[in-house]
């Protein structure tokens, strides 16, 4: 299972608590969506309510690829195609239910013929009914999320172990994920995390893509690494894996996993943020935790309408660290954790201070990105544990005199 659902959130597409008539409406709608989807040949873009049901706009999946190439700057893309590509990107990044005027405009612009779905009775103008219909349409579509935190965890040396030990280590990692989610939910009851496996690890993200959701995911990363470290310290045999991890914020696309011949509730993600995480982790050492270079916003408080601060990676980690006071006195792997402390590591500066070290990571394609090394102190009733690498064999960027910057990966 790839999600930890909040106990406060209904299962399914929000059908609980709806009248029998509206539940029948949703069943008819899902059947119509499945027929239009046609095993994945068509992607649902948007919808609108009508007197007798609703209307849909669907596009062949290969057209999305054509538009995507135009948006990336293909020389052969004409201006109209480029504008339509940007329009579709904005469309799938927001609510799929449109007003009648916006729906008609989208149909004209994309030269699509609406599909009309008649329902036993019209959809009730009730938030729960409309939200259920929205989730159904999204299940047969692709969504664009412009800004969300995602973390990637994997098991060091996974392929070198025999299959039974691999299964045991994956189970141990899953146990740490579940324990961390349980502890975090004690402080954030509504949190809902999702995950998808990479074979030797997991991508994990928060269903909530708000600034607060990004902060909660970072706290989750710290708890997972802490639970794993405490379990390793207690293990009599080496069945608890050693982990490495990466955290980044960026854009991605989301689509639903297909089980049998229909989409399920379990989403997958792919895009800029997952690619960046994979490249970061390729160069991470055993036990290392890398944080990508990003800018994001965080609210100054939990009050409604709180001011949002623009933060870079360093300031973001500092804000997370100040919020860790709320996560004191936890129980992980049967041990009491009195507190956590995290920081980005540096190196001695010219004035006897610390200069934050920024790594330049170059992949096999020659593309580069920047990241930072995270250190975590776990205060327990016994001796403390320090996570993350303190130093790495690095080399300076030739031609660059910037203090605090070093290479990871091929030059």
VOPA-245487 format. One line per 2 residues: number of its first residue (from 1); their letters; for each residue x, y, z of C-alpha. Coordinates in steps of 0.1 Angstrom, whole numbers, padded with zeros to 4 digits. Example, Ala and Ser with C-alpha at 12.3 -4.5 7.8 and 13.67 -1.06 7.14 Angstrom:
REM residues 2
1 = AS = 0123:-0045:0078; 0137:-0011:0071 $
REM end
This chain:
REM residues 411
1 = XX = 0000:0000:0000; 0014:0034:-0009 $
3 = XX = -0004:0058:0013; -0010:0064:0050 $
5 = XX = -0045:0077:0051; -0056:0100:0079 $
7 = XX = -0083:0085:0100; -0103:0117:0096 $
9 = XX = -0104:0114:0058; -0131:0092:0042 $
11 = XX = -0120:0063:0021; -0127:0062:-0016 $
13 = XX = -0138:0091:-0037; -0157:0108:-0009 $
15 = XX = -0189:0088:-0013; -0195:0083:0024 $
17 = XX = -0223:0103:0038; -0239:0110:0003 $
19 = XX = -0275:0102:-0005; -0282:0069:-0024 $
21 = XX = -0291:0089:-0055; -0258:0108:-0056 $
23 = XX = -0239:0075:-0050; -0257:0060:-0080 $
25 = XX = -0248:0092:-0100; -0211:0087:-0091 $
27 = XX = -0212:0051:-0101; -0227:0060:-0135 $
29 = XX = -0201:0088:-0139; -0172:0064:-0131 $
31 = XX = -0185:0040:-0158; -0187:0068:-0183 $
33 = XX = -0152:0080:-0174; -0138:0045:-0178 $
35 = XX = -0153:0042:-0213; -0139:0075:-0223 $
37 = XX = -0105:0068:-0208; -0104:0036:-0229 $
39 = XX = -0075:0018:-0212; -0055:0051:-0211 $
41 = XX = -0059:0063:-0247; -0078:0094:-0235 $
43 = XX = -0070:0118:-0207; -0097:0138:-0190 $
45 = XX = -0089:0175:-0189; -0118:0193:-0173 $
47 = XX = -0156:0191:-0167; -0187:0212:-0160 $
49 = XX = -0221:0204:-0146; -0252:0204:-0168 $
51 = XX = -0289:0201:-0162; -0288:0164:-0169 $
53 = XX = -0253:0155:-0157; -0220:0169:-0168 $
55 = XX = -0198:0175:-0198; -0162:0164:-0202 $
57 = XX = -0132:0174:-0223; -0109:0145:-0232 $
59 = XX = -0077:0145:-0252; -0057:0116:-0267 $
61 = XX = -0026:0109:-0245; -0002:0113:-0274 $
63 = XX = -0014:0149:-0279; -0001:0157:-0244 $
65 = XX = 0034:0145:-0255; 0032:0167:-0285 $
67 = XX = 0023:0197:-0264; 0050:0189:-0239 $
69 = XX = 0077:0189:-0266; 0064:0223:-0277 $
71 = XX = 0066:0237:-0242; 0102:0225:-0239 $
73 = XX = 0111:0248:-0268; 0111:0226:-0299 $
75 = XX = 0122:0246:-0330; 0093:0232:-0350 $
77 = XX = 0066:0242:-0326; 0045:0271:-0338 $
79 = XX = 0033:0299:-0315; -0003:0286:-0312 $
81 = XX = 0009:0251:-0302; 0032:0267:-0276 $
83 = XX = 0004:0288:-0262; -0019:0257:-0260 $
85 = XX = 0008:0238:-0242; 0011:0264:-0216 $
87 = XX = -0027:0266:-0213; -0030:0228:-0208 $
89 = XX = -0002:0229:-0181; -0022:0256:-0162 $
91 = XX = -0054:0237:-0167; -0041:0204:-0152 $
93 = XX = -0025:0223:-0123; -0058:0236:-0109 $
95 = XX = -0094:0225:-0103; -0109:0205:-0132 $
97 = XX = -0144:0218:-0127; -0148:0249:-0148 $
99 = XX = -0175:0274:-0152; -0197:0270:-0184 $
101 = XX = -0179:0300:-0200; -0144:0287:-0192 $
103 = XX = -0153:0252:-0203; -0166:0264:-0237 $
105 = XX = -0135:0286:-0241; -0112:0256:-0235 $
107 = XX = -0131:0235:-0260; -0128:0262:-0287 $
109 = XX = -0092:0268:-0280; -0081:0232:-0281 $
111 = XX = -0106:0223:-0308; -0122:0195:-0287 $
113 = XX = -0158:0182:-0289; -0173:0179:-0254 $
115 = XX = -0186:0145:-0242; -0220:0147:-0225 $
117 = XX = -0227:0123:-0197; -0264:0119:-0186 $
119 = XX = -0269:0108:-0150; -0300:0094:-0133 $
121 = XX = -0304:0128:-0116; -0283:0160:-0119 $
123 = XX = -0253:0163:-0096; -0263:0181:-0064 $
125 = XX = -0246:0214:-0058; -0232:0202:-0026 $
127 = XX = -0194:0204:-0018; -0191:0167:-0009 $
129 = XX = -0208:0156:-0042; -0188:0180:-0064 $
131 = XX = -0155:0170:-0046; -0163:0134:-0052 $
133 = XX = -0169:0141:-0089; -0137:0161:-0091 $
135 = XX = -0116:0133:-0076; -0132:0108:-0101 $
137 = XX = -0122:0130:-0131; -0087:0134:-0117 $
139 = XX = -0083:0097:-0114; -0087:0094:-0152 $
141 = XX = -0063:0123:-0159; -0028:0137:-0152 $
143 = XX = -0022:0165:-0128; 0006:0190:-0127 $
145 = XX = 0019:0201:-0093; 0042:0231:-0097 $
147 = XX = 0057:0231:-0062; 0059:0202:-0038 $
149 = XX = 0084:0186:-0015; 0094:0150:-0021 $
151 = XX = 0119:0128:-0004; 0138:0098:-0017 $
153 = XX = 0151:0071:0006; 0171:0040:-0005 $
155 = XX = 0190:0011:0011; 0227:0012:0007 $
157 = XX = 0242:-0018:-0011; 0207:-0033:-0016 $
159 = XX = 0217:-0053:-0047; 0246:-0070:-0029 $
161 = XX = 0223:-0088:-0005; 0205:-0122:-0011 $
163 = XX = 0168:-0119:-0020; 0155:-0130:0015 $
165 = XX = 0177:-0104:0031; 0165:-0078:0006 $
167 = XX = 0129:-0085:0016; 0138:-0083:0053 $
169 = XX = 0155:-0049:0048; 0126:-0035:0028 $
171 = XX = 0103:-0046:0055; 0126:-0028:0081 $
173 = XX = 0125:0004:0060; 0087:0001:0057 $
175 = XX = 0085:-0003:0095; 0105:0029:0100 $
177 = XX = 0082:0048:0076; 0051:0036:0094 $
179 = XX = 0066:0044:0129; 0076:0079:0118 $
181 = XX = 0042:0085:0103; 0025:0074:0134 $
183 = XX = 0046:0096:0156; 0041:0126:0134 $
185 = XX = 0004:0121:0133; 0003:0125:0170 $
187 = XX = 0013:0161:0165; -0003:0167:0130 $
189 = XX = -0035:0146:0131; -0046:0154:0095 $
191 = XX = -0013:0145:0078; -0016:0121:0049 $
193 = XX = 0016:0108:0033; 0019:0089:0001 $
195 = XX = 0047:0067:-0012; 0058:0047:-0042 $
197 = XX = 0086:0021:-0043; 0118:0024:-0064 $
199 = XX = 0127:-0012:-0058; 0154:-0005:-0032 $
201 = XX = 0136:0024:-0015; 0107:0048:-0017 $
203 = XX = 0097:0082:-0029; 0075:0099:-0003 $
205 = XX = 0054:0130:-0005; 0026:0148:0014 $
207 = XX = -0008:0149:-0001; -0009:0185:0011 $
209 = XX = 0014:0205:-0012; 0011:0237:0008 $
211 = XX = 0042:0253:0025; 0031:0237:0058 $
213 = XX = 0029:0203:0041; 0065:0207:0028 $
215 = XX = 0077:0214:0064; 0059:0184:0077 $
217 = XX = 0075:0161:0052; 0110:0173:0063 $
219 = XX = 0101:0165:0099; 0090:0130:0086 $
221 = XX = 0124:0125:0070; 0141:0132:0103 $
223 = XX = 0119:0108:0121; 0125:0080:0096 $
225 = XX = 0162:0084:0097; 0161:0085:0136 $
227 = XX = 0140:0053:0138; 0163:0035:0114 $
229 = XX = 0194:0046:0133; 0179:0035:0167 $
231 = XX = 0169:0002:0152; 0204:-0003:0138 $
233 = XX = 0219:0004:0172; 0198:-0023:0188 $
235 = XX = 0200:-0050:0161; 0220:-0081:0169 $
237 = XX = 0224:-0090:0133; 0228:-0067:0102 $
239 = XX = 0192:-0070:0091; 0184:-0033:0096 $
241 = XX = 0195:-0015:0065; 0217:0015:0063 $
243 = XX = 0199:0044:0045; 0207:0074:0025 $
245 = XX = 0182:0101:0016; 0175:0133:-0003 $
247 = XX = 0149:0160:0001; 0140:0185:-0026 $
249 = XX = 0111:0208:-0036; 0101:0212:-0073 $
251 = XX = 0074:0204:-0099; 0060:0171:-0110 $
253 = XX = 0032:0153:-0127; 0009:0129:-0109 $
255 = XX = -0012:0100:-0123; -0030:0071:-0108 $
257 = XX = -0017:0035:-0108; -0038:0012:-0129 $
259 = XX = -0049:-0020:-0112; -0064:-0045:-0136 $
261 = XX = -0080:-0023:-0162; -0090:0008:-0142 $
263 = XX = -0071:0035:-0123; -0069:0032:-0085 $
265 = XX = -0066:0057:-0057; -0029:0052:-0055 $
267 = XX = -0009:0079:-0074; 0025:0079:-0090 $
269 = XX = 0046:0110:-0095; 0072:0118:-0121 $
271 = XX = 0089:0151:-0131; 0116:0176:-0123 $
273 = XX = 0116:0169:-0086; 0119:0131:-0088 $
275 = XX = 0146:0134:-0115; 0166:0158:-0093 $
277 = XX = 0163:0136:-0063; 0175:0105:-0082 $
279 = XX = 0205:0125:-0094; 0213:0137:-0059 $
281 = XX = 0211:0102:-0044; 0234:0088:-0071 $
283 = XX = 0262:0107:-0056; 0252:0104:-0019 $
285 = XX = 0274:0083:0003; 0263:0057:0028 $
287 = XX = 0243:0074:0056; 0244:0108:0039 $
289 = XX = 0213:0130:0037; 0213:0156:0009 $
291 = XX = 0190:0187:0007; 0185:0202:-0028 $
293 = XX = 0189:0239:-0035; 0154:0254:-0037 $
295 = XX = 0133:0284:-0026; 0100:0280:-0009 $
297 = XX = 0076:0298:0014; 0067:0291:0050 $
299 = XX = 0040:0308:0071; 0052:0328:0101 $
301 = XX = 0026:0311:0123; -0004:0287:0122 $
303 = XX = -0029:0315:0123; -0052:0321:0094 $
305 = XX = -0037:0346:0070; -0002:0343:0084 $
307 = XX = 0025:0361:0065; 0045:0339:0042 $
309 = XX = 0083:0341:0043; 0104:0334:0012 $
311 = XX = 0132:0310:0022; 0162:0293:0006 $
313 = XX = 0173:0258:0016; 0195:0271:0045 $
315 = XX = 0168:0293:0060; 0142:0265:0055 $
317 = XX = 0162:0240:0075; 0168:0266:0102 $
319 = XX = 0130:0271:0105; 0124:0234:0106 $
321 = XX = 0150:0230:0133; 0132:0257:0155 $
323 = XX = 0100:0238:0151; 0115:0205:0163 $
325 = XX = 0108:0215:0199; 0073:0203:0193 $
327 = XX = 0086:0168:0185; 0103:0162:0218 $
329 = XX = 0097:0131:0239; 0090:0107:0211 $
331 = XX = 0092:0069:0211; 0110:0053:0182 $
333 = XX = 0122:0017:0179; 0112:0012:0216 $
335 = XX = 0135:0041:0228; 0126:0075:0241 $
337 = XX = 0139:0104:0220; 0142:0135:0240 $
339 = XX = 0148:0158:0211; 0161:0163:0175 $
341 = XX = 0184:0189:0161; 0193:0194:0124 $
343 = XX = 0216:0217:0105; 0234:0220:0071 $
345 = XX = 0271:0213:0075; 0299:0237:0066 $
347 = XX = 0336:0241:0067; 0361:0264:0086 $
349 = XX = 0359:0300:0072; 0387:0325:0069 $
351 = XX = 0376:0343:0101; 0375:0311:0122 $
353 = XX = 0337:0308:0117; 0317:0283:0096 $
355 = XX = 0309:0287:0059; 0280:0266:0046 $
357 = XX = 0293:0240:0021; 0274:0238:-0011 $
359 = XX = 0280:0208:-0033; 0278:0209:-0070 $
361 = XX = 0266:0175:-0083; 0272:0166:-0119 $
363 = XX = 0255:0136:-0134; 0265:0113:-0163 $
365 = XX = 0248:0137:-0188; 0269:0166:-0177 $
367 = XX = 0240:0184:-0161; 0246:0199:-0127 $
369 = XX = 0226:0209:-0096; 0235:0221:-0061 $
371 = XX = 0228:0205:-0028; 0237:0207:0009 $
373 = XX = 0247:0180:0034; 0223:0176:0063 $
375 = XX = 0234:0166:0098; 0210:0153:0125 $
377 = XX = 0216:0150:0162; 0193:0125:0181 $
379 = XX = 0192:0130:0219; 0181:0098:0237 $
381 = XX = 0181:0086:0272; 0214:0068:0263 $
383 = XX = 0242:0081:0242; 0232:0105:0214 $
385 = XX = 0233:0095:0177; 0246:0118:0150 $
387 = XX = 0233:0111:0115; 0246:0123:0081 $
389 = XX = 0281:0125:0068; 0305:0149:0085 $
391 = XX = 0329:0150:0056; 0331:0137:0020 $
393 = XX = 0362:0134:-0002; 0354:0163:-0025 $
395 = XX = 0373:0184:-0050; 0370:0221:-0057 $
397 = XX = 0353:0233:-0089; 0382:0242:-0111 $
399 = XX = 0379:0278:-0123; 0357:0287:-0093 $
401 = XX = 0371:0305:-0062; 0338:0305:-0043 $
403 = XX = 0345:0294:-0008; 0323:0265:0005 $
405 = XX = 0316:0250:-0029; 0328:0215:-0038 $
407 = XX = 0321:0188:-0063; 0303:0155:-0060 $
409 = XX = 0303:0133:-0091; 0320:0134:-0125 $
411 = X = 0339:0166:-0134 $
REM end
